[in-house]
Amino acid sequence: MNANTAIASSQVSPIANILEQARHQRLSLGDLISIAEGLANADQRQQAVELYKTWIAFNDNNPLLHLAYFNYSVVSRQAGDMAGAISALRACLKIDPRFGPAHINLGRALEDCGLGHQAVEQWRGYADATADITSERIEHRLMTLQHIGRVLEGGGLLEAAETTLWQAIELQPNRPEAGQHWTSLRQRQCKWPILTPSIHVSARQLLDAMSTLTLSCYADDPFYQLAKAYRYNKTLVGRPNLAAFPRKPARVKTGTGQRLRVGYVSSDLRDHAVGFALSEVLELHDKTTVEIFGYYCGEPRTNDATQERIKAAVDGWRDISALSDTDAANLIRNDEIDILIDVNGYTKHARTKLFAYRPAPVIVNFCGYPGSMGSPVHQYMIADETIVPVENEIYYSEKVLRIACNQPIDRKRQIAAQPTRAQAGLPEDAFVYACFNGMQKTSEACFARWMTILQATPGSVLWLLAADDAVNNRLVQAAVKAGIAAERIIFAPKAANAHHLARIGLADLFLDTFPYGAHSTAGDAITMGLPVLTVPGKSFASRFCNSIVAAAGVPELACSGPDDYVKRAIGFAKDRASLAAIRQSLKDKREGSALRDIPGLARRLEELFWQMQGEAERGETPTPDLNNLDAYYEIGAELVQTLDEFEDDASYRRRYREKLAQWNDYAPLAIDTRLWTEPAA
């Protein structure tokens, strides 16, 4: 009996007939798998499980028995029998101890049962046993090492994760998965230089593997960041089959009282910086003009206070975390969303692929990702004039529309009683410099500037948000090497959000990082009256903090460059009266500032939504310009290793134009709206 005949027979015969064939060894393994898949797809998984059990019991001499056990484990897991799946995988490995897929799946099953240590041991055993490599085993070993690295990273064992991922990188240096996590881990651990090529792995390969966010922490190069996003989107999304997803036209809003349907897609509609930022905005949307839907794609274990608040604020709440991209896109289409907002961009748990199905006529990049999507489907980006002045629109593929400030503030957030400096572990009379940004934003050059500031201000201290002990110790040793006593570096332990907000104001001056500056962290500091000194660069991530201090009414906290930053940081410590005046200004302007005008922000967003709707109805929705981005990528990969940390716009653009001209001299480039315009060509 061939597979097709068996499937047809199974559809007209009772399952007992199939089981009988299995008992008498008249059912081949291929027929078994085909029939079991048909049963599972028909939602008859228990019958599929029973079929595998029967076949295995009566076909124990079959040379492919391990494959039956493997497929039996898959069906058992689908049926919710995790213990059965684990037992089947172990039986499979007893028959064929080198069967890679079973090792990988067994590790995943153990991990999903909360046994991360056992999962790592399972994978590590296979990795150690695969010294004699074939092309197939290379792939399985690579996957095993990546899984080990991922679980170790998730468990906070960053050093071990980095070591394991490096093994994966050297195994397949052109594959980006391990390298993407490895470079991020290096940044989180403040291991400088971040890129450390070897005889097996080039610096270019490590650059190619970098994620867009990691690149934003690495260099202030918005052209390269745009091109990196474009290339990542092509790799991640590609060109999906859109046969079942015809382009959705804009619904014409002609009648009075018709509301726009606006959907926010995010994994962070919960206790998260993005969830905090959007909560009050969603509550203040004018429900007479817009109907708001929240599409949650994050981890299902939440239902925290912020998420419950957001659920109460929106007209429709949809948890799409368990849906496929096509099913999620269909759900959004059926909800007849007019304006769909991608709040994740290229951040954790993003659902970038679902936007490729264009489930709404208008797709917007806003709030959660500091940069351009470089995507053919994201038509608009909402920013502000400080982050993206008109002359910087060339760094983004989307049409830029503007609000007053890109950082919403939740004015209802709870704040605990402020502790004393002694309670926070701070010296009472010292000048306290602080930075509560994640460690991944602290570059070697940035840390060197901080040491220069401390050297010039005896008795001052630097207050940082604590990482793990190894990272903290690494920074202390770097400070000692720079001539700064270890006790002048103080780490703030993790604290609940209300208590963290309360202690922020104990510092004297917040020192921003570069090139990836403070975002919500700067909003928190300004909210608590702590001045934030920043250096705006060219990219979105490097200009965001400047937007916050400008919206708070203290634009004088933006420095002209790194040297000015160091000079002014030292000056404030030596002239505390000048800093006290800025703190007083923050206090006086607090409630009237654009930073806290959340009702005004909600109204402005609604104006922009209606503007987008009008352009869609008139057929004027913009088309992203993706011309020449492969060329910009190659140029960026070359220049990023030689560009100065901080470079003025004119010099930066001149370098790119010179390289573009060389490319065009070799093979003519298409005209784009960035640097290779008609006059330039």
C-alpha positions as CSV (number, residue, x, y, z in Angstrom):
1,M,0.0,0.0,0.0
2,N,1.4,3.4,-1.0
3,A,0.9,6.6,1.1
4,N,-1.8,8.0,-1.1
5,T,-3.8,4.7,-1.0
6,A,-3.3,4.5,2.8
7,I,-4.7,8.0,3.2
8,A,-7.6,7.3,1.0
9,S,-8.3,4.1,2.9
10,S,-8.1,5.8,6.2
11,Q,-10.7,8.3,5.2
12,V,-13.3,5.6,4.4
13,S,-12.2,2.8,6.8
14,P,-12.6,2.9,10.6
15,I,-9.4,3.5,12.5
16,A,-9.6,-0.1,13.7
17,N,-8.7,-1.3,10.2
18,I,-5.6,0.8,10.2
19,L,-4.6,-0.4,13.7
20,E,-5.1,-4.0,12.5
21,Q,-2.7,-3.4,9.6
22,A,-0.2,-1.9,12.1
23,R,-0.5,-5.0,14.3
24,H,0.2,-7.4,11.5
25,Q,3.2,-5.3,10.2
26,R,1.4,-4.5,6.9
27,L,1.7,-0.7,7.4
28,S,4.9,0.9,6.2
29,L,6.6,3.7,8.1
30,G,5.8,6.1,5.3
31,D,2.1,5.2,5.3
32,L,2.1,5.4,9.1
33,I,3.5,9.0,9.1
34,S,1.1,10.1,6.3
35,I,-2.0,8.7,8.0
36,A,-1.0,10.0,11.4
37,E,-0.4,13.5,9.9
38,G,-3.8,13.4,8.3
39,L,-5.4,12.5,11.6
40,A,-3.5,15.2,13.5
41,N,-4.5,17.8,10.8
42,A,-8.1,16.7,11.2
43,D,-7.8,17.4,14.9
44,Q,-7.8,13.7,15.8
45,R,-4.5,13.7,17.6
46,Q,-5.4,11.1,20.1
47,Q,-6.1,8.6,17.3
48,A,-2.8,9.5,15.8
49,V,-1.1,8.9,19.2
50,E,-2.8,5.5,19.4
51,L,-1.8,4.6,15.9
52,Y,1.9,5.3,16.7
53,K,1.8,3.3,20.0
54,T,0.3,0.3,18.2
55,W,2.8,0.5,15.3
56,I,5.7,0.8,17.6
57,A,4.5,-2.1,19.8
58,F,4.2,-4.5,16.9
59,N,7.1,-3.3,14.6
60,D,10.0,-3.3,17.0
61,N,12.3,-5.0,14.4
62,N,11.8,-2.2,11.9
63,P,15.2,-0.6,11.0
64,L,13.5,2.9,11.1
65,L,11.9,2.4,14.5
66,H,13.7,5.5,15.8
67,L,11.9,7.7,13.2
68,A,8.5,6.3,14.4
69,Y,9.4,7.2,18.0
70,F,10.5,10.7,16.9
71,N,7.2,11.4,15.0
72,Y,5.3,9.8,17.9
73,S,6.9,12.4,20.2
74,V,5.7,15.2,17.9
75,V,2.1,14.0,17.9
76,S,2.2,13.4,21.7
77,R,3.3,16.9,22.3
78,Q,0.6,18.3,20.0
79,A,-1.9,16.3,22.0
80,G,-0.6,17.9,25.2
81,D,1.2,14.8,26.5
82,M,4.6,16.3,27.3
83,A,5.7,13.3,29.4
84,G,4.8,11.0,26.6
85,A,6.8,13.1,24.1
86,I,9.9,13.1,26.4
87,S,9.6,9.3,26.8
88,A,9.3,8.8,23.1
89,L,12.4,11.0,22.4
90,R,14.5,9.1,24.9
91,A,13.4,5.8,23.3
92,C,14.4,7.3,19.9
93,L,17.9,8.2,21.2
94,K,18.4,4.7,22.8
95,I,18.0,3.3,19.3
96,D,20.0,6.0,17.5
97,P,22.1,8.0,20.0
98,R,23.3,10.3,17.2
99,F,19.9,11.3,15.8
100,G,20.3,15.1,16.0
101,P,16.6,16.2,15.7
102,A,15.7,14.1,18.8
103,H,18.4,15.7,20.9
104,I,17.2,19.2,19.9
105,N,13.6,18.4,20.5
106,L,14.3,16.7,23.8
107,G,16.2,19.8,25.0
108,R,13.3,22.0,23.9
109,A,10.8,19.8,25.7
110,L,12.9,19.9,28.9
111,E,13.2,23.7,28.6
112,D,9.4,24.1,28.2
113,C,8.9,22.0,31.4
114,G,11.0,24.5,33.3
115,L,14.1,22.3,33.3
116,G,16.5,24.7,31.7
117,H,19.6,23.2,33.3
118,Q,18.7,19.7,32.1
119,A,18.0,21.1,28.6
120,V,21.4,22.6,28.4
121,E,23.0,19.4,29.6
122,Q,21.1,17.5,26.9
123,W,22.2,19.8,24.2
124,R,25.8,20.0,25.5
125,G,26.1,16.2,25.5
126,Y,25.1,16.1,21.8
127,A,27.4,19.0,21.0
128,D,30.3,17.2,22.6
129,A,29.5,14.0,20.8
130,T,29.5,15.5,17.3
131,A,33.2,15.9,16.8
132,D,33.1,13.9,13.5
133,I,31.1,16.4,11.5
134,T,29.0,15.8,8.4
135,S,27.1,18.6,6.6
136,E,23.9,17.4,8.4
137,R,25.6,17.2,11.7
138,I,27.1,20.7,11.3
139,E,23.5,22.0,11.0
140,H,22.3,20.0,14.1
141,R,25.4,21.0,16.1
142,L,24.9,24.6,15.1
143,M,21.2,24.5,16.2
144,T,22.2,22.8,19.5
145,L,24.9,25.4,20.3
146,Q,22.4,28.2,19.5
147,H,19.8,26.7,21.8
148,I,22.3,26.4,24.6
149,G,23.4,30.0,24.1
150,R,19.8,31.2,24.1
151,V,18.8,29.4,27.3
152,L,22.0,30.5,29.1
153,E,21.4,34.1,28.0
154,G,17.8,33.9,29.2
155,G,19.1,32.6,32.5
156,G,21.4,35.5,32.9
157,L,24.6,33.4,32.4
158,L,26.0,35.8,29.9
159,E,29.6,34.8,30.0
160,A,28.7,31.1,29.4
161,A,26.3,32.1,26.7
162,E,28.9,34.2,24.9
163,T,31.4,31.3,24.9
164,T,28.9,28.9,23.5
165,L,27.6,31.3,20.8
166,W,31.2,31.9,19.7
167,Q,31.5,28.2,19.0
168,A,28.5,28.4,16.8
169,I,29.8,31.5,15.0
170,E,33.2,29.8,14.2
171,L,31.2,26.8,13.0
172,Q,29.2,28.9,10.5
173,P,30.4,32.5,10.5
174,N,28.1,33.5,7.6
175,R,25.0,32.5,9.5
176,P,23.7,35.6,11.5
177,E,21.7,34.0,14.3
178,A,24.5,33.3,16.8
179,G,26.4,36.4,15.9
180,Q,23.4,38.6,16.5
181,H,23.1,37.4,20.1
182,W,26.9,37.3,20.6
183,T,27.4,41.0,19.7
184,S,24.5,42.0,21.9
185,L,25.9,40.0,24.8
186,R,29.3,41.7,24.4
187,Q,27.6,45.1,24.7
188,R,25.5,44.0,27.7
189,Q,28.7,42.9,29.4
190,C,30.7,46.1,28.4
191,K,33.3,43.9,26.8
192,W,35.4,46.3,24.7
193,P,36.1,46.2,21.8
194,I,32.7,44.8,21.0
195,L,33.9,43.1,17.7
196,T,36.8,40.7,18.2
197,P,37.5,38.9,14.9
198,S,39.5,35.7,14.7
199,I,41.3,33.8,11.9
200,H,37.9,32.0,11.4
201,V,35.6,35.0,11.7
202,S,36.1,38.4,10.1
203,A,34.9,41.8,11.5
204,R,32.7,42.1,8.4
205,Q,30.9,38.8,9.3
206,L,30.3,40.0,12.8
207,L,29.0,43.3,11.5
208,D,26.7,41.5,9.1
209,A,25.3,39.5,12.0
210,M,24.6,42.6,14.2
211,S,20.9,43.4,14.8
212,T,19.6,46.8,14.1
213,L,19.4,47.7,17.8
214,T,22.9,46.5,18.5
215,L,24.2,48.6,15.6
216,S,22.4,51.7,17.1
217,C,24.5,51.2,20.2
218,Y,27.6,50.7,18.2
219,A,27.7,53.6,15.8
220,D,25.9,56.8,15.0
221,D,25.4,55.9,11.3
222,P,21.8,56.4,10.2
223,F,22.3,55.5,6.6
224,Y,23.9,52.2,7.6
225,Q,21.1,51.6,10.2
226,L,18.5,52.2,7.5
227,A,20.2,49.8,5.1
228,K,20.7,47.2,7.9
229,A,16.9,47.4,8.6
230,Y,16.2,47.0,4.9
231,R,18.4,44.0,4.6
232,Y,17.1,42.4,7.8
233,N,13.5,42.9,6.6
234,K,14.4,41.2,3.3
235,T,15.9,38.2,5.2
236,L,13.2,37.9,7.8
237,V,10.1,38.6,5.7
238,G,11.2,38.1,2.2
239,R,8.4,38.1,-0.3
240,P,5.5,36.3,1.2
241,N,2.7,34.7,-0.8
242,L,0.0,37.3,-0.9
243,A,-2.5,35.4,-3.1
244,A,-4.9,35.2,-0.2
245,F,-4.3,38.8,0.9
246,P,-5.3,41.2,-1.9
247,R,-4.4,44.9,-1.1
248,K,-7.0,46.3,1.2
249,P,-8.3,49.7,0.0
250,A,-9.1,52.5,2.4
251,R,-12.6,52.7,3.6
252,V,-14.1,56.0,2.6
253,K,-15.3,58.0,5.7
254,T,-18.1,60.1,4.3
255,G,-20.8,59.9,6.9
256,T,-20.9,62.0,10.0
257,G,-19.9,60.3,13.2
258,Q,-17.8,57.6,11.5
259,R,-14.8,56.6,13.5
260,L,-11.4,55.6,12.4
261,R,-10.3,52.1,13.5
262,V,-6.8,52.3,14.8
263,G,-4.8,49.2,15.9
264,Y,-1.7,49.1,18.1
265,V,0.4,45.9,17.7
266,S,2.9,45.3,20.4
267,S,4.4,42.7,22.7
268,D,4.9,45.4,25.4
269,L,1.3,46.4,26.3
270,R,2.1,45.4,29.9
271,D,4.4,46.4,32.7
272,H,7.1,47.6,30.3
273,A,8.5,51.0,29.3
274,V,6.3,51.0,26.2
275,G,3.2,49.9,28.2
276,F,3.8,52.7,30.8
277,A,4.3,55.2,28.0
278,L,1.1,54.3,26.0
279,S,-1.3,53.7,28.9
280,E,-2.5,57.3,29.4
281,V,-2.4,58.0,25.6
282,L,-4.8,55.1,25.0
283,E,-7.1,56.3,27.8
284,L,-7.2,59.8,26.4
285,H,-8.0,59.0,22.8
286,D,-11.2,60.7,21.7
287,K,-13.6,57.7,21.3
288,T,-16.0,59.8,19.3
289,T,-13.5,60.0,16.4
290,V,-11.3,56.9,16.8
291,E,-12.0,53.3,17.8
292,I,-8.9,51.7,19.4
293,F,-7.8,48.1,19.2
294,G,-4.9,46.6,21.1
295,Y,-3.2,43.6,19.5
296,Y,-1.0,41.9,22.1
297,C,1.8,39.6,20.8
298,G,3.9,39.2,23.9
299,E,4.4,36.5,26.5
300,P,1.1,35.1,27.8
301,R,2.1,35.2,31.5
302,T,1.2,38.8,32.1
303,N,-2.2,40.3,33.0
304,D,-0.4,42.8,35.2
305,A,-1.8,46.1,36.4
306,T,-0.6,48.0,33.3
307,Q,-2.1,45.5,30.9
308,E,-5.4,45.5,32.8
309,R,-5.4,49.2,32.5
310,I,-4.8,49.1,28.8
311,K,-7.5,46.5,28.3
312,A,-9.9,48.8,30.0
313,A,-8.8,51.8,27.8
314,V,-9.2,50.1,24.3
315,D,-12.4,49.3,22.5
316,G,-11.1,45.9,21.4
317,W,-8.4,43.7,22.9
318,R,-6.9,40.9,20.9
319,D,-4.3,38.5,22.1
320,I,-2.5,37.3,19.0
321,S,0.5,35.8,20.7
322,A,-0.6,32.2,19.8
323,L,-1.8,33.0,16.3
324,S,0.3,32.5,13.2
325,D,1.2,35.6,11.2
326,T,-1.4,34.8,8.5
327,D,-4.1,34.2,11.1
328,A,-3.2,37.4,13.0
329,A,-3.3,39.3,9.7
330,N,-6.7,37.9,8.9
331,L,-8.0,38.9,12.3
332,I,-6.8,42.4,11.8
333,R,-8.4,42.5,8.3
334,N,-11.7,41.3,9.7
335,D,-11.6,44.0,12.4
336,E,-11.5,46.4,9.5
337,I,-8.6,48.4,10.9
338,D,-7.9,51.6,9.0
339,I,-4.6,52.6,10.6
340,L,-2.3,49.8,12.0
341,I,0.6,50.9,14.2
342,D,3.7,48.7,14.6
343,V,4.9,49.5,18.1
344,N,7.6,46.8,18.2
345,G,9.6,47.5,15.1
346,Y,12.6,45.1,15.3
347,T,12.5,44.5,19.1
348,K,11.9,41.4,21.1
349,H,8.7,39.4,20.2
350,A,8.0,41.6,17.2
351,R,5.6,40.2,14.6
352,T,7.2,41.9,11.6
353,K,5.9,39.3,9.1
354,L,2.2,39.9,9.7
355,F,2.6,43.5,8.4
356,A,3.9,42.1,5.1
357,Y,0.3,40.9,4.5
358,R,-0.9,44.5,4.6
359,P,-3.8,43.8,6.9
360,A,-4.7,47.5,7.0
361,P,-4.5,50.2,4.3
362,V,-2.1,52.3,6.3
363,I,0.8,50.9,8.4
364,V,2.8,53.1,10.8
365,N,6.1,52.8,12.7
366,F,5.7,54.5,16.1
367,C,6.8,54.5,19.7
368,G,8.7,51.2,20.3
369,Y,11.6,51.2,17.9
370,P,14.2,54.0,17.4
371,G,14.7,54.0,13.7
372,S,13.4,53.3,10.2
373,M,11.9,49.9,9.3
374,G,13.5,50.0,5.8
375,S,10.4,48.0,4.8
376,P,8.2,48.2,1.7
377,V,5.0,48.1,3.8
378,H,5.6,50.7,6.6
379,Q,4.5,53.9,4.9
380,Y,4.7,56.4,7.8
381,M,6.8,57.0,10.9
382,I,5.7,59.3,13.7
383,A,8.5,61.3,15.2
384,D,9.1,64.9,16.3
385,E,11.1,67.7,14.8
386,T,14.0,67.3,17.3
387,I,14.6,63.6,16.6
388,V,14.0,64.0,12.9
389,P,14.5,67.6,11.6
390,V,13.5,68.0,8.0
391,E,17.0,67.7,6.7
392,N,17.3,64.3,8.4
393,E,14.3,62.8,6.7
394,I,16.7,61.2,4.2
395,Y,17.7,58.7,6.9
396,Y,14.2,57.1,6.9
397,S,12.3,55.1,4.3
398,E,8.9,56.1,5.7
399,K,7.2,59.5,5.4
400,V,7.8,61.3,8.6
401,L,4.9,62.9,10.5
402,R,5.4,64.8,13.7
403,I,4.1,65.2,17.2
404,A,5.5,67.5,19.9
405,C,7.6,64.9,21.6
406,N,8.1,61.2,20.9
407,Q,8.2,60.1,24.6
408,P,4.7,59.9,26.1
409,I,4.7,60.2,29.9
410,D,2.2,58.4,32.1
411,R,1.3,61.0,34.6
412,K,-0.6,58.5,36.8
413,R,2.4,56.3,37.5
414,Q,2.8,55.5,41.2
415,I,5.9,56.9,42.9
416,A,7.1,55.7,46.3
417,A,8.4,57.9,49.1
418,Q,11.9,59.2,48.3
419,P,14.6,57.4,50.4
420,T,17.5,59.2,51.9
421,R,20.9,59.1,50.2
422,A,22.2,56.9,52.9
423,Q,19.3,54.4,52.3
424,A,20.2,54.4,48.6
425,G,23.9,53.8,49.4
426,L,25.0,57.2,48.3
427,P,27.4,59.6,50.1
428,E,25.5,62.5,51.6
429,D,27.5,65.4,50.4
430,A,29.1,64.1,47.2
431,F,28.2,65.4,43.7
432,V,26.3,62.4,42.2
433,Y,26.5,61.7,38.5
434,A,24.0,59.1,37.4
435,C,23.2,57.0,34.4
436,F,20.3,54.5,34.6
437,N,20.6,53.3,31.0
438,G,21.1,49.7,30.2
439,M,24.7,48.6,30.2
440,Q,24.5,47.8,26.4
441,K,24.4,51.6,25.8
442,T,27.7,52.2,27.6
443,S,30.4,52.3,25.0
444,E,34.1,52.4,25.7
445,A,34.4,56.0,24.6
446,C,31.4,57.0,26.7
447,F,32.9,55.3,29.8
448,A,36.2,57.1,29.1
449,R,34.4,60.4,29.1
450,W,32.8,59.6,32.5
451,M,36.3,58.8,33.9
452,T,37.6,62.2,32.6
453,I,34.7,63.9,34.4
454,L,35.3,62.1,37.7
455,Q,39.1,62.9,37.5
456,A,38.2,66.6,37.2
457,T,35.7,66.5,40.1
458,P,37.3,65.0,43.2
459,G,34.8,63.5,45.6
460,S,32.1,63.0,43.0
461,V,30.7,59.5,42.4
462,L,29.1,57.8,39.4
463,W,25.8,56.0,40.2
464,L,24.9,53.2,37.7
465,L,22.1,50.8,37.3
466,A,23.6,47.4,38.4
467,A,24.1,44.6,36.0
468,D,25.4,41.2,37.1
469,D,28.5,41.0,39.4
470,A,30.9,40.2,36.5
471,V,29.8,43.3,34.6
472,N,29.9,45.5,37.6
473,N,33.4,44.3,38.5
474,R,34.6,44.8,34.9
475,L,33.5,48.5,35.1
476,V,35.1,49.0,38.5
477,Q,38.4,47.6,37.2
478,A,38.2,49.9,34.2
479,A,37.7,52.8,36.5
480,V,40.6,51.8,38.7
481,K,42.8,51.5,35.6
482,A,41.7,55.1,34.7
483,G,42.8,56.3,38.1
484,I,39.4,56.4,39.8
485,A,39.0,54.8,43.2
486,A,36.7,51.8,43.2
487,E,34.3,53.2,45.8
488,R,33.5,56.1,43.5
489,I,31.5,53.7,41.2
490,I,28.2,52.9,42.9
491,F,25.6,50.5,41.6
492,A,21.9,50.9,42.2
493,P,20.3,47.4,42.6
494,K,17.1,46.5,40.7
495,A,14.0,47.9,42.3
496,A,10.3,48.0,41.7
497,N,9.3,50.8,39.3
498,A,7.7,53.0,42.0
499,H,10.8,52.8,44.2
500,H,13.2,53.3,41.3
501,L,11.4,56.5,40.3
502,A,11.5,57.7,43.9
503,R,15.3,57.3,44.2
504,I,16.2,58.9,40.8
505,G,16.0,62.5,42.2
506,L,18.7,61.8,44.7
507,A,21.3,62.3,42.0
508,D,22.6,65.7,40.9
509,L,23.1,65.1,37.1
510,F,22.1,62.4,34.7
511,L,24.9,61.6,32.2
512,D,23.4,60.3,28.9
513,T,25.1,57.7,26.8
514,F,26.2,58.0,23.1
515,P,25.4,57.0,20.4
516,Y,22.3,55.3,21.9
517,G,20.9,57.7,24.4
518,A,18.3,57.5,27.1
519,H,14.6,57.1,26.1
520,S,12.0,56.3,28.7
521,T,14.8,56.5,31.3
522,A,15.4,60.2,30.4
523,G,11.6,60.7,30.7
524,D,11.7,59.2,34.2
525,A,14.7,61.3,35.2
526,I,13.1,64.6,34.0
527,T,9.8,63.6,35.6
528,M,11.6,63.4,38.9
529,G,13.4,66.7,38.4
530,L,16.8,65.3,37.5
531,P,18.6,67.2,34.7
532,V,19.8,65.1,31.9
533,L,23.0,66.1,30.0
534,T,23.0,64.7,26.4
535,V,24.9,64.8,23.1
536,P,22.5,64.6,20.1
537,G,24.0,62.9,17.1
538,K,22.5,62.1,13.7
539,S,20.5,58.9,14.3
540,F,17.1,58.4,15.9
541,A,18.5,56.7,19.0
542,S,21.2,59.4,19.5
543,R,18.6,62.3,19.3
544,F,15.8,60.9,21.3
545,C,17.1,62.2,24.7
546,N,17.5,65.7,23.1
547,S,13.8,65.6,22.2
548,I,12.9,64.9,25.9
549,V,15.0,67.7,27.4
550,A,13.7,70.1,24.7
551,A,10.1,69.1,25.4
552,A,10.7,69.6,29.1
553,G,11.8,73.2,28.4
554,V,15.5,72.8,29.1
555,P,17.1,72.6,25.6
556,E,20.3,74.0,27.1
557,L,21.1,70.5,28.4
558,A,21.9,69.4,24.8
559,C,25.7,69.6,24.1
560,S,27.4,70.4,20.9
561,G,29.6,67.4,21.1
562,P,31.5,65.0,23.4
563,D,34.1,67.7,24.5
564,D,31.3,70.1,25.3
565,Y,29.6,67.3,27.3
566,V,32.6,66.7,29.4
567,K,33.2,70.4,30.0
568,R,29.7,71.1,31.0
569,A,29.4,68.0,33.3
570,I,32.5,69.2,35.1
571,G,31.2,72.8,35.2
572,F,27.9,71.8,36.8
573,A,29.8,70.0,39.7
574,K,31.9,73.1,40.3
575,D,29.0,75.5,39.9
576,R,26.1,73.9,41.7
577,A,24.1,77.1,41.6
578,S,23.9,76.9,37.8
579,L,22.5,73.4,38.1
580,A,20.1,74.4,40.8
581,A,18.7,77.0,38.4
582,I,18.1,74.3,35.8
583,R,16.4,72.1,38.4
584,Q,14.2,75.0,39.4
585,S,13.4,75.6,35.7
586,L,12.4,71.9,35.3
587,K,10.1,72.3,38.3
588,D,8.5,75.5,37.2
589,K,7.9,74.3,33.6
590,R,6.9,70.8,34.6
591,E,3.1,70.8,34.2
592,G,3.0,73.2,31.3
593,S,5.7,71.4,29.3
594,A,5.1,69.5,26.0
595,L,6.5,66.4,27.7
596,R,3.5,66.2,30.0
597,D,0.9,67.4,27.6
598,I,-0.6,64.0,27.1
599,P,-4.1,65.2,26.2
600,G,-2.5,67.3,23.5
601,L,-0.4,64.3,22.3
602,A,-3.6,62.2,22.0
603,R,-5.3,64.9,19.9
604,R,-2.3,65.4,17.7
605,L,-2.1,61.6,17.0
606,E,-5.7,61.6,16.0
607,E,-5.1,64.5,13.6
608,L,-2.3,62.5,12.1
609,F,-4.4,59.4,11.8
610,W,-7.1,61.4,10.0
611,Q,-4.4,62.9,7.7
612,M,-3.2,59.4,6.8
613,Q,-6.7,58.4,6.2
614,G,-7.3,61.3,3.9
615,E,-4.2,60.6,1.9
616,A,-5.2,56.9,1.6
617,E,-8.7,57.8,0.4
618,R,-7.1,60.1,-2.3
619,G,-4.6,57.5,-3.3
620,E,-1.7,59.5,-1.9
621,T,-0.3,57.0,0.6
622,P,3.5,57.3,0.3
623,T,5.6,54.5,-1.1
624,P,8.8,53.9,0.8
625,D,12.0,54.6,-1.3
626,L,14.2,51.6,-1.0
627,N,16.5,52.4,-4.0
628,N,20.2,51.8,-3.6
629,L,20.0,50.5,0.0
630,D,22.1,47.5,-0.9
631,A,24.8,50.0,-2.0
632,Y,24.3,52.1,1.2
633,Y,24.7,48.9,3.2
634,E,28.0,47.9,1.6
635,I,29.3,51.4,2.0
636,G,28.2,51.6,5.6
637,A,29.8,48.2,6.4
638,E,33.1,49.7,5.1
639,L,32.9,53.1,6.7
640,V,31.5,52.2,10.1
641,Q,34.9,50.7,11.1
642,T,36.7,54.0,10.2
643,L,34.2,56.8,10.9
644,D,34.8,58.9,14.0
645,E,32.6,58.3,16.9
646,F,31.1,61.8,16.6
647,E,31.1,63.4,13.2
648,D,29.3,66.4,11.8
649,D,26.6,65.9,9.3
650,A,28.4,67.5,6.4
651,S,31.5,65.4,6.7
652,Y,29.4,62.3,7.2
653,R,27.3,62.8,4.1
654,R,30.4,63.8,2.1
655,R,32.0,60.4,2.8
656,Y,28.9,58.6,1.6
657,R,28.6,60.7,-1.5
658,E,32.2,59.9,-2.5
659,K,31.6,56.2,-2.1
660,L,28.3,56.4,-4.0
661,A,30.1,58.1,-6.9
662,Q,32.6,55.3,-7.0
663,W,29.8,52.8,-7.1
664,N,28.1,54.7,-9.8
665,D,31.3,54.9,-11.8
666,Y,31.5,51.1,-11.8
667,A,27.8,50.5,-12.5
668,P,25.2,53.3,-12.7
669,L,22.9,53.6,-9.6
670,A,19.2,54.4,-9.7
671,I,18.1,57.8,-8.5
672,D,17.1,57.9,-4.8
673,T,15.7,60.5,-2.4
674,R,18.7,60.4,-0.1
675,L,22.1,61.4,-1.4
676,W,22.1,60.0,-4.9
677,T,19.5,62.5,-6.2
678,E,19.2,63.8,-9.7
679,P,21.6,66.7,-9.1
680,A,24.1,64.5,-7.3
681,A,24.1,61.9,-10.1
